[in-house]
Amino acid sequence: MKLIEYLAPLKNAGQQPRILAVMLFLERTRGQTKFTVAEIRAALVDARTTGIKGWNIASRLSSARDRVHSTGSGTTRVWELTDTGRAAVEAFAPPLPVEAPGVAKQSEVAALRAQVATIQDAEARAFASEAVDCLEVGAHRAAIVFIWVAAVHEIQERIWSASNPSAITTAAQSHNPKAKVCKKRDDLSEYNEELLLQVAQDLGVVDKNQKTELKKALDLRNGAGHPNKLRPGEHKAKAHIEELVTMLF
């Protein structure tokens, strides 16, 4: 089923129902769960929705109350359906066909690729893309390692942009007196990753809760990146990628 077919019975519905219907359709057919206003508008345009230029999609979403949830702000704000929203759409929209497991996996990978494509830093985006490539072919340990490399690069960039060498050195040496004096961006690579996370928290680059979750991600990376009996499954690797991308990018 194409989106234009799915929306056809809703042609006389208001803007908000059709917007929510688009979100459910893309969620079920692509595995994508978070959407920008631009992505929703593009889907409506592809479905040849009339009068779309005059639609204030952000306003319609804001008035959807408990049917949607949003994070971020401005052009980076993303929206997702709640369980209440899904139930509401299912009550007024046509039923969607059930996907085969293989199709569902392809949809999930495509959704991750769409998220990764929005990463602005080219180097971090390249590492994150490799993580998704690994996930797609079942190389789960490699996927966990590559997305962590992207995360570390992003944290280093944030520390360097938000502070100065003297403050970075002070923060590092307060936890490890032997830590290298930071003079240039590349010196951050000399800090072990636990110390890097602590410095990031001390300098306000990440908060306490984020640091806790990043430490868990580091522990998983350590398990995946060293010889041992750990065999992370597809869902664990996918969740690891999603969490880091959502948290940092």
C-alpha positions as CSV (number, residue, x, y, z in Angstrom):
1,M,0.0,0.0,0.0
2,K,1.2,3.5,-0.9
3,L,0.6,6.5,1.3
4,I,-1.6,8.1,-1.3
5,E,-3.9,5.1,-1.1
6,Y,-3.9,5.1,2.7
7,L,-4.9,8.8,2.8
8,A,-7.5,8.6,0.1
9,P,-10.4,7.7,2.4
10,L,-9.3,10.6,4.7
11,K,-9.5,13.3,2.0
12,N,-12.3,15.1,3.8
13,A,-10.7,14.8,7.2
14,G,-9.0,17.7,8.9
15,Q,-5.3,18.5,8.7
16,Q,-4.5,17.0,12.1
17,P,-6.0,13.6,11.5
18,R,-4.2,13.3,8.2
19,I,-0.9,14.4,9.7
20,L,-1.2,11.8,12.5
21,A,-2.2,9.2,9.9
22,V,1.0,9.9,7.9
23,M,3.0,9.4,11.1
24,L,1.4,6.0,11.7
25,F,1.8,4.9,8.1
26,L,5.5,5.8,8.0
27,E,6.0,4.1,11.4
28,R,4.4,0.9,10.3
29,T,5.9,0.8,6.8
30,R,9.4,2.2,7.4
31,G,10.0,1.6,11.1
32,Q,10.5,5.3,11.6
33,T,9.2,6.6,14.9
34,K,10.4,10.2,15.1
35,F,9.5,12.8,12.5
36,T,10.4,16.4,11.8
37,V,7.8,18.7,10.4
38,A,9.8,18.8,7.1
39,E,9.6,15.0,6.9
40,I,5.9,15.0,7.4
41,R,5.4,17.7,4.9
42,A,7.5,15.9,2.3
43,A,5.4,12.7,2.8
44,L,2.2,14.7,2.3
45,V,3.6,16.3,-0.8
46,D,4.6,12.9,-2.2
47,A,1.0,11.7,-1.5
48,R,-0.2,14.7,-3.6
49,T,-2.2,16.3,-0.7
50,T,-4.0,19.4,-1.9
51,G,-3.4,22.8,-0.3
52,I,-0.4,21.5,1.7
53,K,1.5,24.9,1.3
54,G,-1.0,26.5,3.7
55,W,-0.8,23.8,6.4
56,N,0.8,24.8,9.7
57,I,1.9,21.3,10.6
58,A,3.8,22.3,13.8
59,S,0.7,24.0,15.1
60,R,-1.5,21.0,14.3
61,L,0.9,18.8,16.1
62,S,1.1,21.1,19.1
63,S,-2.7,21.0,19.5
64,A,-2.8,17.2,19.3
65,R,-2.4,17.0,23.1
66,D,-1.6,13.5,24.4
67,R,-1.6,11.9,20.9
68,V,1.9,13.1,20.3
69,H,5.2,13.7,22.1
70,S,8.0,15.9,21.0
71,T,11.7,16.6,21.9
72,G,14.1,19.2,20.8
73,S,13.3,22.7,19.4
74,G,13.2,24.7,16.2
75,T,14.2,22.8,13.1
76,T,15.6,19.9,15.2
77,R,12.3,19.3,17.0
78,V,11.1,15.8,16.4
79,W,7.6,14.4,17.0
80,E,6.4,10.8,17.7
81,L,3.0,9.2,18.2
82,T,2.0,8.1,21.7
83,D,0.1,4.9,22.2
84,T,-3.0,7.1,22.6
85,G,-2.2,8.7,19.2
86,R,-1.8,5.3,17.5
87,A,-5.1,4.1,18.9
88,A,-6.8,7.3,17.7
89,V,-5.5,6.9,14.2
90,E,-6.4,3.2,14.0
91,A,-9.9,4.2,15.0
92,F,-10.5,6.5,12.0
93,A,-7.9,5.4,9.4
94,P,-7.9,2.3,7.1
95,P,-6.2,-0.8,8.4
96,L,-2.5,-1.3,7.4
97,P,-1.2,-4.6,6.2
98,V,1.0,-6.6,8.6
99,E,4.7,-6.7,7.5
100,A,6.8,-9.7,7.2
101,P,9.7,-9.8,9.7
102,G,12.3,-9.2,7.0
103,V,10.4,-6.2,5.7
104,A,10.1,-4.9,9.3
105,K,13.9,-5.2,9.8
106,Q,14.6,-3.3,6.6
107,S,12.2,-0.6,7.7
108,E,14.0,-0.3,11.1
109,V,17.4,0.0,9.4
110,A,16.0,2.6,7.0
111,A,14.7,4.6,9.9
112,L,18.1,4.5,11.6
113,R,19.8,5.6,8.4
114,A,17.4,8.5,8.2
115,Q,18.3,9.5,11.8
116,V,22.0,9.1,11.1
117,A,21.7,11.2,7.9
118,T,20.8,14.2,10.1
119,I,24.1,14.2,12.0
120,Q,25.8,17.4,11.1
121,D,29.4,16.5,11.8
122,A,30.8,14.5,8.8
123,E,33.2,12.3,10.8
124,A,30.6,11.4,13.4
125,R,28.1,10.7,10.6
126,A,30.5,8.4,8.8
127,F,31.1,6.3,11.9
128,A,27.4,6.2,12.7
129,S,26.7,5.1,9.1
130,E,29.2,2.3,9.5
131,A,27.4,1.2,12.6
132,V,24.1,0.9,10.8
133,D,25.9,-1.0,7.9
134,C,27.2,-3.5,10.5
135,L,23.7,-3.8,12.1
136,E,22.2,-4.5,8.7
137,V,24.5,-7.5,8.0
138,G,24.3,-8.9,11.6
139,A,27.7,-7.7,12.8
140,H,26.3,-6.5,16.1
141,R,29.5,-6.2,18.1
142,A,31.0,-4.1,15.3
143,A,27.9,-1.9,15.2
144,I,28.2,-1.2,19.0
145,V,31.8,-0.3,18.6
146,F,31.4,2.0,15.6
147,I,28.5,4.0,17.1
148,W,30.5,4.5,20.3
149,V,33.4,6.0,18.2
150,A,30.8,8.4,16.7
151,A,29.7,9.3,20.3
152,V,33.2,9.9,21.5
153,H,34.0,12.1,18.6
154,E,30.8,14.2,19.3
155,I,31.7,14.5,23.0
156,Q,35.2,15.6,22.2
157,E,33.8,18.2,19.8
158,R,31.4,19.5,22.4
159,I,34.1,19.8,25.1
160,W,36.5,21.6,22.8
161,S,33.7,24.0,21.6
162,A,32.3,24.7,25.0
163,S,35.4,25.3,27.0
164,N,39.1,26.2,26.8
165,P,42.4,24.2,27.2
166,S,43.0,25.5,30.7
167,A,39.6,24.6,32.0
168,I,39.7,21.2,30.3
169,T,43.1,20.4,31.9
170,T,41.9,21.5,35.3
171,A,38.8,19.3,35.1
172,A,40.9,16.3,33.9
173,Q,43.6,16.6,36.5
174,S,41.1,17.0,39.3
175,H,40.3,13.3,38.6
176,N,43.7,12.2,37.4
177,P,46.6,14.4,38.4
178,K,48.7,12.7,35.7
179,A,46.3,13.6,32.9
180,K,47.9,15.3,30.0
181,V,47.8,19.0,29.8
182,C,45.4,19.9,27.1
183,K,46.7,22.4,24.5
184,K,44.9,21.4,21.3
185,R,41.8,19.5,20.2
186,D,43.7,16.3,19.5
187,D,44.9,16.1,23.1
188,L,41.4,15.0,24.1
189,S,42.2,11.7,22.5
190,E,44.8,11.1,25.1
191,Y,42.1,10.9,27.8
192,N,40.6,7.5,28.5
193,E,36.9,7.5,27.8
194,E,35.8,7.3,31.5
195,L,37.8,10.4,32.2
196,L,36.5,12.1,29.1
197,L,32.9,11.5,30.3
198,Q,33.7,12.9,33.7
199,V,35.3,16.0,32.1
200,A,32.2,16.4,29.9
201,Q,30.0,16.4,33.0
202,D,32.2,18.7,35.0
203,L,32.2,21.2,32.1
204,G,28.4,21.0,31.6
205,V,28.6,19.3,28.3
206,V,26.5,16.4,29.5
207,D,24.4,16.2,32.6
208,K,24.5,13.6,35.4
209,N,21.8,11.4,33.9
210,Q,23.4,11.5,30.4
211,K,26.8,10.7,31.9
212,T,25.3,7.6,33.6
213,E,23.7,6.4,30.4
214,L,26.9,7.0,28.5
215,K,28.9,5.0,31.0
216,K,26.5,2.1,30.4
217,A,27.1,2.5,26.7
218,L,30.9,2.5,27.3
219,D,30.6,-0.7,29.3
220,L,28.7,-2.3,26.5
221,R,31.3,-1.1,24.0
222,N,34.1,-2.5,26.1
223,G,32.3,-5.9,26.2
224,A,31.7,-5.9,22.5
225,G,35.2,-4.7,21.6
226,H,37.3,-7.3,23.5
227,P,37.6,-11.1,23.2
228,N,34.9,-12.6,25.5
229,K,31.7,-14.6,25.3
230,L,29.4,-11.6,24.9
231,R,27.2,-12.0,21.9
232,P,24.9,-9.0,21.7
233,G,21.7,-9.6,19.7
234,E,20.1,-7.5,17.0
235,H,17.7,-5.7,19.4
236,K,20.5,-4.8,21.9
237,A,22.7,-3.4,19.1
238,K,19.8,-1.5,17.5
239,A,18.8,0.0,20.9
240,H,22.4,1.0,21.6
241,I,22.6,2.9,18.3
242,E,19.2,4.6,18.7
243,E,20.0,5.7,22.3
244,L,23.3,7.3,21.4
245,V,22.0,9.0,18.3
246,T,19.0,10.3,20.1
247,M,21.0,11.5,23.1
248,L,23.9,13.2,21.3
249,F,22.8,14.2,17.8
